[in-house]
Amino acid sequence: MTTLIAKTVTKACVPIAILFSISLLLAGHNNPGGGFIGGVMFASAISLVYVVFGLDYIMSICNCKWEKFFALGLIISASTGFGAILFGHNFLRSTFMELHIPLIGEIELVSAGIFDIGVYFVVFGSILYIFKSTGDDE
């Protein structure tokens, strides 16, 4: 049984933690952060909801198959590695291109960012799958 204070603080903190995890993900290829720590941050935010509200509450909001996120992330990460081989480079070689968007300006797209997105999915998918499997009563 959790208190009203814990539930209120959780509802306020979880969206901020999720946005911070996305910020860590997007900044990872140039600054400290990346897919791993962003995925851990996302999983910890969802885990906080699990601890405070319970598994049934999470399943009523989002009955996600977390193992599918793990598989999707593994496919994305492996595709960036093998994609470099298709273009005649070494495995996991990173490349970039600059994209001009009107009213915004130049944006640098980096293949390491796509790899980080795959790692993000692998990390939070595996952690939340483990939490769901161990917390499920069946």
MIFI-376418 format. One record per residue: x, y, z of N, C-alpha, C, O in turn. Coordinates in steps of 0.1 Angstrom, whole numbers, padded with zeros to 4 digits, always signed. Example, Ala and Ser with C-alpha at 12.3 -4.5 7.8 and 13.67 -1.06 7.14 Angstrom:
REM MIFI-376418
+0132-0057+0078+0123-0045+0078+0132-0033+0078+0142-0033+0085
+0128-0022+0071+0137-0011+0071+0129+0000+0079+0134+0011+0080
REM end
This chain:
REM MIFI-376418
+0009-0012+0000+0000+0000+0000+0009+0012+0000+0017+0014+0009
+0007+0021-0010+0015+0033-0011+0007+0045-0007-0006+0044-0007
+0014+0055-0004+0007+0067+0001+0003+0076-0011+0007+0074-0022
-0006+0086-0008-0010+0096-0018+0002+0104-0022+0002+0108-0034
+0011+0107-0013+0023+0115-0016+0031+0108-0026+0036+0114-0036
+0034+0095-0024+0042+0087-0034+0035+0086-0047+0042+0087-0057
+0022+0085-0048+0015+0084-0061+0016+0098-0068+0018+0098-0080
+0014+0109-0060+0015+0122-0066+0029+0125-0072+0030+0130-0083
+0039+0122-0064+0053+0125-0068+0056+0116-0080+0063+0121-0089
+0052+0104-0080+0054+0095-0092+0048+0101-0104+0054+0101-0115
+0036+0105-0103+0029+0111-0115+0036+0123-0120+0035+0126-0132
+0042+0131-0111+0050+0143-0116+0064+0139-0121+0068+0146-0130
+0070+0129-0115+0084+0126-0119+0086+0118-0131+0095+0119-0139
+0076+0109-0134+0078+0099-0145+0079+0106-0159+0087+0103-0166
+0070+0116-0162+0072+0122-0175+0085+0130-0176+0091+0130-0187
+0090+0136-0165+0102+0143-0166+0114+0133-0168+0123+0135-0175
+0113+0121-0161+0123+0111-0162+0124+0105-0177+0134+0102-0182
+0112+0104-0183+0111+0098-0196+0117+0108-0206+0124+0105-0215
+0114+0121-0204+0120+0131-0213+0135+0132-0211+0142+0135-0221
+0139+0131-0199+0154+0131-0196+0160+0119-0203+0172+0120-0208
+0154+0107-0203+0160+0096-0209+0161+0098-0224+0171+0094-0231
+0151+0104-0230+0152+0107-0245+0163+0117-0247+0170+0116-0258
+0164+0127-0238+0175+0137-0240+0189+0130-0239+0198+0133-0247
+0190+0121-0230+0203+0113-0229+0205+0105-0242+0217+0104-0247
+0195+0099-0247+0196+0091-0259+0201+0100-0271+0210+0096-0278
+0194+0112-0273+0197+0120-0284+0211+0127-0283+0217+0130-0294
+0216+0129-0271+0228+0136-0270+0240+0126-0269+0252+0131-0269
+0237+0114-0269+0248+0104-0267+0259+0103-0276+0270+0099-0272
+0257+0105-0289+0268+0103-0298+0278+0115-0298+0289+0114-0304
+0274+0126-0292+0283+0138-0291+0287+0141-0277+0298+0147-0275
+0279+0138-0267+0281+0142-0253+0279+0130-0245+0275+0119-0250
+0282+0131-0232+0279+0119-0223+0264+0115-0223+0255+0124-0223
+0262+0103-0224+0249+0097-0225+0248+0087-0235+0259+0081-0239
+0237+0084-0241+0236+0074-0251+0225+0065-0249+0216+0067-0240
+0224+0054-0257+0213+0045-0257+0213+0037-0244+0202+0034-0239
+0224+0033-0239+0224+0025-0227+0218+0032-0215+0209+0028-0208
+0224+0044-0212+0219+0051-0200+0205+0056-0202+0198+0057-0192
+0202+0060-0214+0188+0065-0217+0178+0054-0215+0168+0056-0209
+0182+0041-0219+0173+0030-0217+0171+0026-0203+0160+0023-0198
+0182+0027-0195+0181+0025-0181+0173+0035-0174+0165+0032-0165
+0174+0048-0178+0166+0058-0172+0151+0056-0175+0142+0058-0166
+0148+0052-0187+0134+0049-0191+0128+0038-0183+0117+0038-0178
+0136+0027-0182+0132+0015-0174+0130+0019-0160+0121+0013-0153
+0139+0027-0154+0137+0031-0140+0124+0039-0138+0118+0038-0127
+0121+0048-0148+0108+0055-0146+0096+0046-0147+0087+0048-0138
+0096+0036-0156+0085+0027-0156+0085+0018-0144+0075+0014-0139
+0097+0015-0139+0098+0006-0126+0093+0014-0114+0087+0008-0105
+0094+0027-0114+0089+0035-0103+0074+0034-0103+0067+0033-0093
+0068+0035-0115+0053+0033-0116+0049+0019-0112+0039+0018-0105
+0057+0009-0115+0054-0005-0111+0054-0006-0096+0046-0012-0090
+0064+0000-0089+0066-0001-0075+0054+0006-0068+0049+0001-0058
+0051+0018-0073+0041+0026-0066+0027+0021-0069+0019+0021-0060
+0024+0018-0081+0010+0015-0085+0007+0000-0087-0004-0004-0086
+0018-0008-0090+0016-0022-0092+0015-0026-0107+0014-0017-0116
+0017-0039-0109+0018-0044-0123+0004-0043-0130+0004-0040-0142
-0007-0044-0123-0020-0043-0129-0022-0029-0135-0029-0028-0145
-0018-0019-0128-0020-0005-0133-0012-0003-0146-0017+0003-0155
+0001-0008-0146+0008-0007-0158+0002-0014-0170+0001-0009-0181
-0003-0026-0167-0009-0034-0178-0023-0028-0182-0026-0030-0194
-0029-0021-0174-0042-0014-0178-0039-0002-0187-0047+0001-0196
-0027+0005-0185-0023+0016-0193-0017+0011-0206-0021+0016-0217
-0007+0002-0205+0000-0002-0217+0004-0017-0215+0012-0020-0207
-0003-0025-0222+0000-0040-0221+0010-0043-0231+0008-0051-0241
+0022-0038-0229+0033-0039-0239+0040-0053-0238+0041-0058-0227
+0044-0058-0249+0053-0070-0249+0067-0064-0249+0072-0061-0260
+0073-0063-0238+0086-0057-0237+0097-0065-0245+0107-0059-0249
+0095-0078-0246+0105-0086-0254+0105-0082-0269+0115-0084-0275
+0094-0077-0274+0094-0072-0288+0102-0059-0289+0108-0057-0300
+0103-0051-0279+0112-0039-0280+0126-0044-0280+0135-0038-0287
+0129-0054-0272+0143-0060-0272+0147-0065-0286+0158-0062-0290
+0138-0072-0292+0141-0077-0305+0142-0066-0316+0151-0067-0324
+0133-0056-0315+0134-0045-0324+0147-0038-0323+0154-0034-0333
+0151-0035-0310+0164-0028-0308+0176-0036-0313+0185-0031-0318
+0175-0049-0311+0186-0058-0316+0187-0058-0331+0198-0057-0337
+0176-0057-0338+0175-0056-0352+0181-0043-0357+0189-0043-0366
+0177-0032-0351+0182-0019-0354+0197-0018-0352+0204-0013-0361
+0202-0022-0341+0216-0021-0338+0224-0030-0348+0235-0026-0353
+0220-0042-0350+0227-0051-0359+0226-0045-0373+0236-0047-0381
+0215-0039-0377+0214-0034-0391+0224-0023-0393+0229-0021-0404
+0227-0014-0383+0237-0004-0385+0251-0009-0386+0259-0004-0394
+0253-0020-0379+0266-0026-0380+0269-0033-0394+0279-0031-0400
+0259-0041-0398+0260-0048-0411+0258-0038-0423+0262-0041-0434
+0250-0027-0420+0248-0018-0431+0261-0012-0436+0263-0009-0448
+0271-0010-0427+0284-0004-0430+0291-0014-0439+0298-0010-0449
+0290-0027-0437+0296-0037-0445+0291-0037-0459+0298-0039-0469
+0278-0034-0461+0272-0034-0474+0277-0023-0482+0278-0023-0495
+0282-0012-0476+0288-0001-0483+0303-0002-0484+0310+0008-0487
+0309-0013-0480+0323-0016-0482+0332-0010-0470+0344-0009-0472
+0326-0008-0459+0334-0003-0447+0334-0014-0436+0328-0025-0438
+0342-0011-0426+0343-0021-0415+0330-0021-0407+0321-0012-0408
+0328-0032-0400+0316-0034-0391+0315-0023-0381+0324-0019-0375
+0303-0017-0380+0299-0006-0371+0306+0007-0374+0308+0016-0365
+0311+0009-0386+0317+0022-0390+0306+0033-0390+0296+0031-0396
+0309+0044-0383+0300+0055-0383+0302+0065-0394+0313+0067-0398
+0291+0070-0399+0292+0081-0409+0281+0091-0405+0273+0089-0397
+0282+0102-0412+0272+0113-0409+0269+0120-0422+0276+0119-0432
+0258+0128-0422+0254+0136-0433+0247+0148-0427+0240+0147-0416
+0248+0159-0433+0241+0171-0429+0228+0173-0437+0229+0172-0449
+0218+0176-0430+0205+0178-0437+0200+0192-0434+0200+0197-0423
+0196+0199-0445+0191+0213-0443+0176+0212-0442+0169+0208-0452
+0170+0217-0432+0156+0218-0430+0152+0233-0429+0158+0241-0421
+0143+0237-0438+0139+0251-0438+0134+0256-0424+0127+0248-0417
+0137+0268-0420+0133+0274-0408+0140+0269-0395+0140+0275-0385
+0147+0257-0397+0154+0251-0386+0169+0253-0388+0177+0257-0379
+0174+0249-0400+0188+0250-0403+0194+0237-0406+0187+0227-0410
+0207+0236-0403+0214+0224-0406+0213+0214-0394+0214+0218-0382
+0210+0201-0397+0209+0191-0387+0219+0180-0391+0219+0176-0403
+0227+0175-0382+0237+0165-0385+0231+0151-0381+0227+0149-0370
+0229+0143-0391+0225+0129-0389+0236+0120-0388+0245+0119-0397
+0237+0112-0377+0249+0103-0375+0244+0089-0374+0234+0086-0367
+0250+0079-0380+0246+0065-0380+0248+0060-0365+0241+0050-0362
+0257+0065-0358+0258+0061-0344+0246+0064-0336+0243+0057-0326
+0239+0074-0340+0226+0078-0333+0216+0067-0335+0208+0064-0326
+0215+0061-0347+0206+0050-0350+0210+0038-0342+0201+0031-0337
+0223+0035-0341+0228+0024-0332+0224+0027-0318+0219+0017-0311
+0225+0039-0313+0221+0042-0299+0206+0040-0297+0201+0036-0286
+0198+0043-0307+0183+0040-0306+0181+0025-0304+0172+0021-0296
+0188+0017-0312+0187+0003-0310+0191-0002-0296+0184-0010-0290
+0202+0003-0291+0206+0000-0278+0196+0004-0267+0193-0003-0258
+0190+0016-0269+0179+0021-0261+0168+0011-0259+0164+0008-0249
+0163+0006-0271+0152-0003-0271+0157-0017-0265+0149-0023-0257
+0169-0021-0267+0173-0034-0261+0174-0033-0246+0169-0042-0239
+0179-0022-0241+0181-0020-0227+0168-0019-0220+0165-0027-0210
+0159-0010-0224+0146-0009-0216+0137-0021-0219+0130-0025-0210
+0138-0027-0231+0130-0038-0233+0134-0050-0225+0125-0057-0219
+0147-0053-0223+0151-0064-0215+0149-0062-0200+0145-0071-0193
+0152-0050-0195+0150-0047-0181+0135-0048-0177+0131-0054-0167
+0126-0042-0185+0112-0043-0182+0106-0056-0184+0096-0060-0178
+0111-0064-0194+0107-0078-0195+0110-0086-0183+0102-0094-0178
+0122-0084-0178+0127-0091-0165+0118-0087-0154+0113-0096-0146
+0115-0074-0152+0106-0069-0141+0092-0075-0143+0086-0079-0133
+0087-0075-0155+0073-0081-0157+0073-0096-0154+0063-0100-0148
+0083-0103-0159+0083-0117-0157+0085-0121-0142+0078-0130-0137
+0093-0114-0135+0095-0117-0121+0083-0112-0112+0081-0117-0101
+0077-0101-0117+0066-0095-0109+0052-0101-0112+0043-0099-0105
+0051-0109-0123+0039-0115-0127+0035-0127-0117+0044-0134-0114
+0023-0128-0113+0019-0138-0104+0017-0152-0110+0016-0162-0103
+0016-0152-0123+0013-0165-0130+0025-0175-0130+0024-0186-0135
REM end
